[in-house]
Amino acid sequence: MKDLMAGTLRLPARVHFGYGSRAQLSEVLRLNGRRVLAVVDPFLIDTPIFAEMLAAPAADGFDVAVYSDIRPELPTESLDDAAAFAREHAPDVILAVGGGSALDAAKLVGLLVTHGGPLSRYYGENLVPGPVLPLVAVPTTAGTGSEVTPVAVVSDPERETKVGVSSPYLIPVAAIVDPELTLGAPRSVTAFAGIDALVHAVESFTAARFEGTWDGGLPVFTGRNAFTDMIALRAVERLAPALPVAVGEPGNRRAREDVAFGSLLGGICFGATGTHLSHALQYPIGAFTKTPHGLGTGLLLPYVLQACLREPEAVERIAAVGVALGSTAATDDGRAGDAITSIAALNDAIGVPPSLREIGIIREQLPQLAELASRSTRLIAIAPIPAPPETLLEILEHAYTGDLTERSEP
């Protein structure tokens, strides 16, 4: 593989990780003001651990208002309601506690309060005109990486697929990742969020090379770069063995720690590089089937990597992923094949279906799904292979039938 000598990282000013790190909450809030709007997943409201989290800021003199009407998939009208609530409270800082939907909602509330709506003004890249309300992000699931990324994804009823708002201004000012907060996550949430974190790392590592210039503004997502390679492979190494354990043994603290750390590393990577074809394809699939985001990206990843084997440089990258997953094959072809079969086996172990048929897709929908996915131009642009609609349809055909060719060697 050729050396990479250019790169960009954009991250929160503070990132705290580890059991008990939530004790830093008052410290990081204090840097941004005293009036706090807590945007919280509704199922957390009556939990002892959330009460404990709010007790410290309350004792330290913060004025905290709580908003918890966070709806799955973030329909745009729900964010307008949240922004109206936020304007009434006039917060100095937003605290986001929950899964990816809560964190993304908090990002977009901060945007709407600062710059006004409609939200559709900001769909795409680099359309946020300036800083938004500062955000402290505390994830309770391990998978989205939203606590360190510049993107939020919503459902717009006027569109047939999910849409994203991407801007460095959406990056939280601080992230607190305490694995203890993930201990209560249901099995399916652990599985689908965790496999999505693996997809983040793998797609970051296999994305097209950073080829931009330093003149003028940079795109939000640059493709793989000099900073992210080692981080991405470390994420794969931590996530892959720990995820089945965390799914099967929800109270296993070491497995939860490894999955949370791998998820954080995956977010650090794709927040700079972006993701590619698994995500482009999942957005319309998720909209059609109403299935979890991570289920879709995890299901699709082996088929995306299989398609990428036609590009020699991509084979080298996928082979390195294979090594991180434990392959000892003698050639790049063998190691790349092992990477694909290992990911498929991991999916099977945690309950990710092997084909699109099993999540309700019918063959007649595939051309429309390929066409809709092709509209995700920023994701297609950093794929490691050219991906016109015909290639996307080919991937979908394999994913529909579950046709995954094994290319491993001893």
Order of alpha helices (4+ residues) and beta strands (2+ residues): beta-alpha-beta-alpha-beta-alpha-beta-alpha-beta-beta-beta-beta-beta-alpha-alpha-alpha-alpha-alpha-alpha-alpha-alpha-alpha-alpha
